[in-house]
Amino acid sequence: MEINSKEGWLDISVDPTLDLFSEIQQLKKEKNAIVLAHYYQDADIQNIADFIGDSLGLARKAQQTKAEMIVFAGVHFMAETAKILNPTRKVVIPDLLAGCSLSDSCPPTLFKKFKEKYPDHKVVSYINCSAAVKALSDVICTSSNAVSVVNSFSKEQPLIFAPDKNLGRYVNKITGRNMLLWDGVCMVHELFSQEKIIKLKLRHPAAKLIAHPECEEAVLQLADMIGSTSELLKFSQQDSSQEFIVATEAGILHQMIKNAPQKKFIPAPPNNNCACNECPHMKRNTLEKIYTCIKYELPSIEMDEELRTAAKKPIDKMLAISMAAGL
């Protein structure tokens, strides 16, 4: 059995009468498999996952798991990270074409040439990048720990930050640094409309705007709170406000509503009429694809050992810094 390279998943018809929730749970037991899902996945996928988290939480869980098979309901770089941390375990992803616009904005060959222009700089790369870019980095970070990772370097050490320029700009502001920023963005967070958010705030004056640091600076300037997906989720539960405008991928609203059903959560509007506050790559994953993925153990993530080893070093460094910082 093979994966259709044009499709990226097992194109096998699934009996529509199957109870996929029950079938997936049974397959997980039979194969000693764990399903890791990002907050941006559809609600049904979050509901069948063994662990739901942001990039830092998922990396930790992938490092700690004893399962024989890791099923990664997210995008390709996340499954790659799981494989980097678990070379002896089978790592599968429901759809190989579930990519990432941010990761794609930083081709390894171009980034290598950029890095070579600044030989005195250390490289801090956001986890939303390919294994090849990770291998070119000194340390990886997530939105949860980016400030701590950057602050682990002396003020005198010049830094390159890649690939997200919006997160890099935000971290520069918080840390007082002047890191060189690679010109990359996330297609979802780049499209939130400042004008529409202002109008939405006028209609909901009691609502707090909470935003992911991948958003543009104009949106972040309006925010009452800026944080990673896990930090936004925690804030929405603990803060006394009853209404929130949420400027990040809309999948997080499922957990927000689940954890605080008495509160109102309003997705921030994009600058056009499309569903651009949803990541089309994340939404390529479905329950049917997860079912066939576990059953046939395909598509699987394979990686050259030299690349894996090189990419693991900066991830290990990130995890050590996070632990030391209590994150």
C-alpha positions in Angstrom: 0.0 0.0 0.0 1.4 3.4 -1.0 0.5 7.1 -0.5 -0.6 9.0 -3.5 2.0 11.7 -3.7 -0.5 14.1 -5.3 -3.0 13.5 -2.5 -0.8 13.1 0.5 -3.0 10.6 2.3 -4.4 7.1 2.0 -7.2 7.5 -0.5 -9.2 4.6 0.9 -13.0 4.7 1.1 -14.2 4.5 4.7 -17.5 2.8 5.5 -19.8 5.8 6.4 -21.7 3.7 8.9 -18.6 3.2 11.1 -18.5 4.9 14.5 -15.1 6.5 13.9 -14.8 7.6 17.5 -15.1 4.0 18.8 -13.0 2.6 16.0 -10.1 5.0 16.6 -10.2 4.3 20.3 -10.0 0.6 19.6 -7.2 1.0 17.1 -5.2 3.1 19.6 -5.4 0.3 22.2 -4.5 -2.5 19.6 -1.5 -0.6 18.3 -0.3 1.2 21.5 -0.8 4.5 19.7 -1.2 8.0 21.0 -2.9 10.8 19.2 -1.4 14.3 19.7 -3.4 17.2 18.4 -2.8 20.9 18.1 -5.4 23.4 19.4 -6.1 24.4 15.8 -7.6 21.1 14.8 -11.3 20.6 14.3 -13.4 19.9 17.4 -14.0 16.2 16.6 -10.2 15.6 16.3 -9.5 17.4 19.6 -12.2 15.2 21.3 -10.5 12.0 20.3 -6.9 13.2 21.1 -5.0 11.8 24.0 -3.2 15.2 24.4 -4.1 18.6 23.0 -1.5 21.4 23.2 0.5 24.2 21.6 3.9 23.6 20.0 5.8 23.5 23.3 3.4 21.2 25.0 3.3 18.9 22.0 7.1 18.7 21.8 7.3 17.8 25.4 4.6 15.1 25.1 6.3 13.7 22.1 9.5 13.5 24.0 7.9 11.8 27.0 5.5 9.3 25.4 6.0 5.6 25.8 3.6 4.7 23.0 4.9 2.7 20.1 3.2 4.9 17.5 2.6 8.6 17.5 -0.3 9.9 15.4 0.3 13.6 14.9 -2.9 15.6 14.2 -1.3 18.8 13.2 1.0 19.9 10.4 4.1 18.4 8.9 6.8 20.3 10.9 5.1 19.1 14.1 5.2 15.5 13.0 8.8 16.0 12.0 9.6 17.3 15.5 8.0 14.2 17.0 10.2 12.0 14.8 13.3 14.0 15.6 12.7 13.3 19.3 11.6 9.7 18.8 13.7 8.0 16.1 12.8 4.5 17.1 9.0 5.1 17.2 6.7 5.1 14.3 5.4 8.6 13.7 2.4 9.0 11.3 0.5 12.0 10.1 -3.0 11.9 8.6 -2.1 14.1 5.6 1.5 14.6 4.3 0.3 17.8 2.6 -0.7 19.4 5.8 2.1 21.9 5.6 2.6 25.4 7.0 2.8 28.7 5.2 5.3 30.0 7.8 7.6 27.0 7.4 7.3 27.3 3.6 8.3 31.0 3.8 11.8 29.9 4.9 13.4 27.6 2.3 16.5 25.9 3.9 18.8 26.8 0.9 17.9 30.5 1.1 18.1 30.6 4.8 21.6 29.0 4.8 22.8 31.7 2.4 21.3 34.4 4.7 22.9 32.9 7.7 26.3 32.8 6.0 26.2 36.6 5.6 26.3 37.0 9.4 28.9 34.5 10.8 29.0 36.2 14.2 25.2 35.7 14.7 23.6 32.9 16.6 20.3 31.6 15.2 17.0 31.3 17.1 14.4 29.6 15.0 10.7 29.4 15.8 9.6 25.8 15.9 7.3 26.4 12.9 10.1 25.5 10.4 11.5 22.5 8.6 13.9 20.0 10.1 16.5 21.4 7.7 16.1 24.9 9.1 16.2 23.5 12.6 19.5 21.9 11.8 20.9 25.3 10.8 19.8 26.8 14.1 21.5 27.2 17.5 18.3 26.9 19.5 14.6 26.5 18.7 11.8 28.4 20.5 8.0 28.4 20.6 5.7 31.4 21.2 5.5 30.2 24.8 9.2 30.4 25.5 10.6 32.7 22.8 11.4 35.5 25.3 13.2 33.1 27.7 15.1 31.5 24.9 16.3 34.9 23.5 17.2 36.1 27.0 19.4 33.0 27.5 21.9 34.7 25.2 24.1 37.6 26.5 23.0 41.1 25.3 26.3 41.3 23.4 25.5 38.2 21.3 24.0 39.2 17.9 21.0 37.1 16.9 19.1 36.0 13.8 15.4 35.2 14.4 13.5 33.1 11.9 11.1 32.5 10.3 8.3 34.7 11.8 9.0 38.4 11.6 5.9 39.4 13.6 6.9 37.1 16.5 10.5 38.3 16.2 9.5 41.9 16.2 7.4 41.3 19.3 10.3 39.5 21.1 12.6 42.4 20.1 10.2 44.8 21.8 9.9 42.7 25.0 13.7 42.0 25.3 15.1 45.2 24.0 17.0 43.3 21.4 17.7 44.2 17.8 17.6 40.7 16.2 17.9 40.3 12.5 14.5 39.0 11.3 13.8 36.6 8.5 10.9 37.9 6.4 8.4 35.1 7.0 4.7 35.2 8.2 1.8 32.9 9.1 -1.0 33.3 6.5 -3.7 33.1 9.2 -2.2 35.6 11.7 -1.1 38.0 8.9 -4.7 38.6 7.7 -6.5 39.8 10.8 -8.0 43.2 10.1 -7.1 46.1 12.5 -10.1 48.1 11.2 -12.6 45.3 11.6 -11.3 44.5 15.1 -11.7 48.1 16.1 -15.3 48.0 14.9 -15.9 44.7 16.7 -14.5 46.2 19.9 -16.9 49.1 19.5 -19.8 46.6 19.3 -18.5 44.7 22.3 -17.0 47.3 24.6 -16.6 44.8 27.5 -14.7 42.3 25.4 -11.0 41.9 25.8 -8.9 41.3 22.7 -6.4 38.5 23.2 -3.9 37.9 20.4 -1.1 35.6 19.3 2.3 37.3 18.8 2.3 36.0 15.2 -0.2 38.8 14.5 0.9 42.0 12.9 2.1 44.8 15.2 -1.0 46.9 14.4 -3.2 44.2 15.8 -1.0 43.5 18.8 -1.2 47.3 19.7 -4.9 46.8 20.3 -4.6 43.7 22.4 -5.4 43.5 26.1 -3.3 40.3 26.3 -0.7 38.7 24.0 0.4 35.1 24.3 0.8 31.7 22.9 -2.2 29.5 22.3 -1.9 27.8 25.7 -1.4 31.2 27.4 -4.5 32.6 25.6 -6.5 29.6 26.7 -5.4 29.9 30.3 -6.0 33.7 30.4 -9.6 33.2 29.0 -10.3 30.8 31.8 -8.8 32.8 34.7 -9.6 36.4 33.7 -12.8 37.9 35.1 -14.0 39.2 31.7 -17.0 37.5 30.2 -16.3 38.3 26.6 -13.2 37.8 24.5 -12.2 38.7 20.9 -9.7 36.0 19.9 -7.0 36.9 17.3 -5.6 33.5 16.5 -6.6 30.4 14.5 -10.3 29.7 15.2 -9.7 26.1 16.3 -8.7 27.3 19.8 -12.3 28.4 20.5 -13.4 24.8 21.0 -11.2 24.5 24.1 -12.1 28.0 25.3 -15.8 27.3 25.1 -15.3 23.8 26.6 -13.4 25.2 29.6 -15.5 28.3 30.2 -19.0 27.7 28.7 -20.5 30.7 30.5 -18.2 33.1 28.6 -18.5 34.5 25.0 -15.7 34.0 22.5 -15.7 36.0 19.3 -13.2 35.1 16.5 -11.3 38.1 15.2 -12.3 38.9 11.6 -9.8 38.7 8.7 -9.4 41.6 6.2 -11.7 39.9 3.6 -14.8 37.7 3.5 -13.1 34.3 3.5 -12.6 32.0 6.4 -9.0 33.2 6.8 -9.0 32.8 10.5 -8.8 29.0 9.9 -5.6 27.4 8.8 -6.3 25.4 5.6 -3.3 23.1 6.3 -4.6 22.2 9.8 -8.0 21.6 8.4 -6.7 19.0 5.9 -6.8 16.5 8.8 -10.1 14.6 9.3 -11.4 11.8 11.4 -11.5 9.5 8.4 -7.8 10.2 7.6 -6.9 9.6 11.3 -8.7 6.3 11.2 -6.9 5.1 8.0 -3.7 6.6 9.2 -3.7 4.5 12.4 -5.1 1.4 10.8 -2.5 1.2 8.0 0.3 3.1 9.8 0.6 5.5 6.9 1.7 8.1 5.9 4.8 7.8 8.1 7.5 10.4 8.7 10.9 9.2 7.6 14.1 11.2 8.2 17.8 11.0 7.4 19.7 10.2 10.6 22.3 12.9 10.1 19.6 15.6 9.6 17.6 14.3 12.6 20.6 14.4 14.9 21.5 18.0 13.8 17.9 19.1 14.2 17.6 17.5 17.7 20.4 19.5 19.3 18.6 22.9 19.2 15.3 21.4 20.2 17.0 19.7 23.3 18.5 23.1 24.1 15.1 24.7 24.0 13.5 22.1 26.2 16.4 22.6 28.8 15.9 26.4 28.8 12.2 26.0 29.2 12.6 23.6 32.1 15.1 26.0 33.8 12.6 28.9 33.3 9.8 26.9 34.8 7.8 26.9 31.5 
